[in-house]
Amino acid sequence: MGGPGQALASRRRLGGVLHGALFRGQQAGGGVGAGAAEIDLRYLGSRRVLVLVDGIRYVNGASASGVPGSTDLNSIPEGAIERIEVLQDGASAIYGSDAIAGVVNIITKKNQEGLRASGQIGGFEQGDGFTKSAQLSWGNGRGATQIVVGASYVQQDGVLAGSRDISRCSDVVVCSAAKATQSKASALS
């Protein structure tokens, strides 16, 4: 099940406010919190961004569980999001120290009539990083009680550092020194 991480990445039409570099996901590694989609405004870290859903503070992961104090946005399906508001200036004076980098308010749909579905596929020019996603939402749209239900699915293939010139280790001396340092560190532990 995907969520706002994908929603935010796909909504780059917000006038450049939500630039792709602002979103850092913990895609590498395993364990608790791996694969989380987080927001990092001004490169101050995702722990310094306050995330609201419909104006209400979104609950962070519990620190006792080993999850960092940042909010995982994958828990909100993209199909349930109406719009995203970003406040980057002066937010800590209003919301406190949680909002030093800014505030992101995710506004969810209040009503919807019928079924909406969307999908996307793509990959990089180099032929890797293939991604496919699907979003589905349904709402009753009538009466005093409004119900909107949404779900997302995202599958993304990895991209290895060695498959790009910029991250490939081309200097034999530097690569050998890095491997030697890594071997010493593993021998000490």
C-alpha positions in Angstrom: 0.0 0.0 0.0 1.5 3.3 -1.0 0.6 6.7 0.1 1.5 10.4 0.2 5.1 9.7 -0.5 4.1 8.8 -3.9 1.3 11.5 -3.9 3.8 14.2 -3.1 6.3 13.0 -5.6 3.6 13.0 -8.3 2.4 16.4 -7.4 5.4 18.4 -8.6 3.1 20.8 -10.4 2.7 22.7 -7.1 4.8 25.5 -8.5 8.1 24.1 -7.5 7.4 24.4 -3.8 7.6 20.7 -3.3 10.8 20.0 -5.2 11.9 16.4 -5.6 15.0 17.0 -3.4 12.8 17.8 -0.5 11.6 14.2 -0.1 14.0 11.7 1.3 12.8 8.1 1.7 14.6 5.6 3.8 14.7 3.1 0.9 18.0 1.4 1.7 18.4 -1.1 4.5 16.0 -3.1 6.5 14.4 -3.0 9.9 12.0 -0.7 11.5 11.3 2.4 9.4 12.8 1.0 6.1 10.9 2.2 3.1 9.4 5.2 4.9 8.4 8.3 2.9 9.3 11.5 4.7 9.4 15.2 4.0 12.6 17.2 4.5 12.1 21.0 3.9 15.2 23.2 3.8 17.4 20.2 4.3 16.9 20.4 8.1 15.7 16.8 8.4 12.3 15.3 8.4 12.1 15.5 12.2 11.9 19.3 11.9 8.8 19.2 9.6 5.4 19.2 11.2 2.9 17.1 9.3 -0.8 17.9 9.6 -3.7 16.0 8.2 -6.7 18.3 7.8 -5.1 20.8 10.2 -4.6 18.2 12.9 -1.1 17.0 14.0 -0.3 13.6 12.4 1.0 11.1 15.0 4.7 10.3 14.6 6.0 6.8 15.2 6.5 5.9 18.8 10.2 6.4 19.8 10.1 3.3 22.0 9.4 1.2 18.9 12.7 2.3 17.2 10.9 4.4 14.6 12.4 7.9 14.2 10.4 10.9 15.3 9.5 11.7 11.7 6.2 11.0 10.0 5.8 8.2 7.5 3.6 9.5 4.7 3.0 6.1 3.1 0.1 5.6 5.5 -2.2 8.0 3.6 -3.4 6.7 0.2 -2.8 9.1 -2.7 -6.5 8.7 -3.8 -7.6 10.2 -0.5 -5.6 13.5 -0.9 -7.4 16.5 -2.3 -4.4 19.0 -2.0 -1.2 19.7 -0.1 -0.4 23.0 1.5 3.2 23.9 2.5 4.1 26.7 5.0 7.9 27.2 5.0 8.2 30.6 6.8 7.6 31.4 10.4 5.9 28.1 11.2 7.8 27.5 14.5 6.4 30.7 16.0 2.9 29.3 15.5 3.4 25.5 15.9 6.5 25.3 18.1 9.8 23.5 17.6 8.4 20.6 15.6 7.9 23.1 12.7 11.4 24.7 12.5 11.7 23.6 8.9 8.1 24.2 8.0 4.6 22.7 8.1 2.9 20.4 5.5 -0.8 20.2 5.7 -2.4 17.3 3.8 -6.0 18.1 3.0 -8.0 14.9 2.4 -11.2 14.7 0.3 -14.4 15.5 2.1 -16.7 14.1 -0.5 -16.5 12.2 -3.8 -19.2 10.5 -5.8 -18.4 7.3 -7.5 -15.2 5.5 -8.3 -11.9 7.0 -9.4 -8.9 5.0 -10.6 -5.5 6.0 -11.9 -2.3 4.3 -12.7 1.2 5.1 -13.8 4.2 3.2 -15.2 7.7 4.4 -16.0 11.4 4.0 -15.6 14.7 5.8 -16.1 16.3 6.3 -19.5 19.1 3.8 -18.4 16.5 1.0 -18.3 16.3 0.5 -14.6 14.2 1.9 -11.7 11.0 0.6 -13.3 8.0 1.9 -11.3 4.3 1.0 -11.5 1.6 2.5 -9.3 -2.2 2.3 -9.1 -4.6 4.5 -7.0 -8.2 3.8 -6.4 -10.8 5.8 -4.4 -14.6 5.6 -3.9 -17.1 7.9 -2.3 -20.8 7.7 -1.7 -21.1 11.5 -2.4 -24.7 11.9 -1.1 -26.6 12.3 2.1 -25.5 13.6 5.5 -22.8 11.0 5.9 -20.0 11.3 3.4 -17.7 8.3 3.0 -14.5 8.4 1.0 -12.2 5.3 0.9 -8.9 5.1 -0.9 -6.0 2.7 -1.6 -2.7 2.9 -3.4 -0.2 0.3 -4.7 3.4 1.1 -5.7 6.2 -1.1 -6.8 9.5 0.3 -7.6 12.7 -1.5 -8.7 15.9 -0.4 -7.2 18.8 1.5 -8.9 22.3 0.4 -7.9 25.0 3.0 -7.3 27.3 1.2 -9.7 24.8 1.7 -12.6 25.4 5.5 -12.7 28.7 7.2 -13.7 28.4 9.8 -10.9 28.3 7.2 -8.2 30.4 4.4 -9.8 33.8 4.0 -8.1 36.1 4.7 -11.0 39.3 5.5 -9.1 41.0 2.2 -8.2 43.1 3.8 -5.4 40.0 5.4 -3.7 38.0 2.2 -4.1 40.8 0.1 -2.7 41.2 2.4 0.3 37.4 2.3 1.0 37.4 -1.5 0.8 40.4 -1.7 3.2 38.8 0.6 5.7 35.6 -1.4 5.6 37.5 -4.7 6.0 39.4 -3.2 9.1 36.1 -2.0 10.6 34.4 -5.4 10.2 37.5 -7.2 11.6 37.4 -5.0 14.8 33.8 -5.8 15.4 
